C-alpha cells in the first residue's frame, strides 16, 4: 500500500509540474506597477475556456497530491 501511494504521488507530482507550466500567461498590462493606475489592482476577469479548465484541473490535482502526501505521512508514522 505504501509503495503504491508513493508511486502515485510521484506520478501526480510530474502531472502537476506539467499542468502548472501549461497555465496561460496573464496579460502583461495587468501589472499593478504599470501606468494603468489602480484599476488594474481591483480588476477581476473570470477565467474562460482553457484557462478555466487548467485552473480547475490544477486545483483538483493539488488536492489529490495533498491527500496522498497526508496518507503517506500517517502510514510512515506507524
C-alpha positions in Angstrom: 0.0 0.0 0.0 2.8 2.4 0.9 4.7 1.7 -2.2 1.6 2.2 -4.4 0.8 5.5 -2.8 4.4 6.7 -3.2 4.4 5.8 -6.9 1.1 7.6 -7.3 2.5 10.7 -5.5 5.5 10.8 -7.9 3.2 10.5 -10.9 0.9 13.2 -9.6 4.0 15.4 -9.0 5.0 15.1 -12.6 1.5 15.8 -13.8 1.3 18.9 -11.5 4.6 20.3 -12.9 3.3 19.9 -16.4 -0.1 21.4 -15.5 1.5 24.4 -13.9 3.7 25.1 -16.8 0.7 24.8 -19.2 -1.1 27.6 -17.4 -1.8 30.5 -19.7 0.2 33.6 -19.0 -1.5 36.7 -17.7 -2.0 39.8 -19.7 1.2 41.9 -19.4 -0.9 45.0 -18.8 -2.2 43.5 -15.5 0.9 44.6 -13.7 0.0 46.7 -10.7 3.0 48.9 -11.1 2.0 49.7 -14.7 0.9 53.1 -15.8 -2.7 52.0 -16.0 -3.4 53.1 -12.4 -5.1 51.4 -9.5 -8.0 49.9 -11.6 -5.7 47.1 -12.6 -5.3 46.1 -8.9 -9.0 45.5 -8.4 -9.8 44.2 -11.9 -11.0 40.6 -11.8 -11.7 38.8 -15.1 -13.4 35.4 -15.0 -11.3 32.6 -16.5 -12.9 31.0 -19.5 -12.2 28.1 -21.8 -8.8 26.5 -21.5 -7.7 28.8 -18.7 -10.7 27.8 -16.5 -10.1 24.1 -17.2 -6.4 24.4 -16.3 -7.2 26.2 -13.1 -9.8 23.5 -12.0 -7.6 20.7 -13.1 -4.6 22.0 -11.2 -6.7 22.6 -8.1 -8.0 19.1 -8.2 -4.6 17.6 -8.7 -3.2 19.6 -5.8 -6.0 18.3 -3.6 -5.2 14.7 -4.5 -1.5 15.3 -4.1 -2.0 16.7 -0.6 -4.4 13.8 0.4 -1.8 11.2 -0.7 1.0 13.0 1.0 -1.0 13.1 4.2 -1.8 9.4 3.9 1.8 8.6 3.3 2.8 10.6 6.4 0.3 8.7 8.5 1.4 5.4 7.1 5.1 6.1 7.7 4.5 7.1 11.3 3.1 3.7 12.2 
